[in-house]
Each structure stands twice: as C-alpha cells, then as structure tokens.
Amino acid sequence: MNTPPKPLSAWIAGVGLIAPGLPDWPSARAALRGEQPWVSAPSVLPAPALLPPAERRRASRVIKLSLGIGLEAASGADVASLATVFTASGSDGHNCHALCEQLATDDRHISPTRFHNSVHNAPAGYWGIATKSMAPCQVLCAHDGSFGAGLIDALGQVMLDQQATLLLAYDSEYPEPLRAKRPLPDCAGVALRLEPTRSDQSLARITAWLTAAPARPMVQPALEPLRLAIPALRALPLLECLAQVRSAEVCLDYLPGVQLAVRIECA
C-alpha cells in the first residue's frame, strides 16, 4: 500500500503581486477584501532600477515583472541570501513573437539581446545580476500548472534545506497570431517569500498537499476571470485568504487529474 506524501509547510513572510488593475500587493489586498472595486487596467511594470544601465535597457516585460514582484515580496529580507524558484507557463511572449517574425524573413540573423532573452531562465539570470545573489535557484515550467509546481518545489526546499526561499510565478502575454493559440490577456505575476520558522514578518503558515477536489471560484467574483485567464494567478484564492486574514483551506488548479490543496493559518 502506497503511503501518501507528507504535506509540505512553511511560513509566508512576504507577498508580491502585479496583475491587470492590481499594480502591487497593497492594491490587490484592498480589492481582495472588497474594500475597493477591481477595475481592469493594463499591468503596470516598474522600472528595473537595480539592474546596471546596459541590462536595464535590455530588460523585457517579463524581466521587469519578475523583478517587481520578487523585490516586493523580499522587502525587509537579505535579498541576496534568498534561494529562488522561478516558474512560468511560457515566459516571454513578446520576445518569442519577435524571434518568430525574424525567422520568417529572408534575413534570419537574430540579435544577441533577443537570443539571450529567449531562454526560459532569463528572468533568473537578471535577478542574479540585480541582487548579486549566489543562492540556489530553480527554474520550472508546467504549462497551466506552473504556479502549483513552483509552490511544491519551493516548499520542499524550505523544509529540506531550512532556507528562506522566494517563489516567483509569472506569465507574459503573446501578440497575434500566437495570442489566438495562447490567449493570455496581459502579463501578471505572484511572489511569495517562504521561511522555515515563524518571524516578526510572518503573515501565515502555509501547508500544501495533493488532492482530487475541485478548485472553488473566488469569493470576490470580479477576480475569477483573472484567476482562470493567467496561470500564475491560480494563486489568487490563496492570496484572498491572506488579504482577508482568514484561516482556511482552498484548492488550487494544478495538473489534469490532480489538484493542490492549501491550508492557510494566519499568524
């Protein structure tokens, strides 16, 4: 008889979020609490001020996005010491579009900037440059289940290595004609700073395990289309509990045939 895997657990000590109409975690927290209505608007990406000038000029939308959410979640911590888990369903949609356009012409020469931004771990590389981090780093992709895969990996690292770990889940939209096949409405991302022990910055204890239960819609129904449209925002039910300081169990969409149950116990 197979023994079910042990639940994974850690403390959430920081949150970062950028999404359409939600430029940061405080704005999202107010919308998730119902204190202000959510109004759809293009995602606002902060300038990557920590990058050197040359890298700042080359930074794509997804790099600005991942740096923005990561630095918000890491506020108050030694950023360079944090292990990181980067996870995305497809990463840089605009760069992929530009490469396909160039390869469809007679001149198939690709610019070095386009090429090095095309790899899936480009945001992790720019994070290392910006923060001067030499800490362990993982880069994952699991299509629409990328947030769940990243959360499992990050929680496992926290438990096994007893090291604070930053989870960064993000997605970028594609221009047409790729958009017709992968219709993400905009870029968006979520970051969680996970720690092995409780601290003064702890927001809640998180415990996760696999389940077959169906995911439930958002308590704030206006945000349900965002949860469904952008893979990184499968995290929104979890963030809803944090915003409302509400201990609860939620079920997050993960992979076909398997879901991710998450218990939030607010500090």
Secondary structure by P-SEA (a helix, b strand, c coil): ccccccbbbbbbccccccccccccaaaaaaaaaccbbbbbbcccccccccccaaaaaaccaaaaaaaaaaaaaacccccccbbbbbbbccccaaaaaaaaaaaacccccccaaaaaacccaaaaaaaaaacccccbbbbbbcccaaaaaaaaaaaaaaaaccbbbbbbbbbbbbccccccccccccccbbbbbccccccccccbbbbbbbbcbbbbccccccaaaaaaccccccaaaaaaaaaaccbbbbbbbccccbbbbbbbbcc
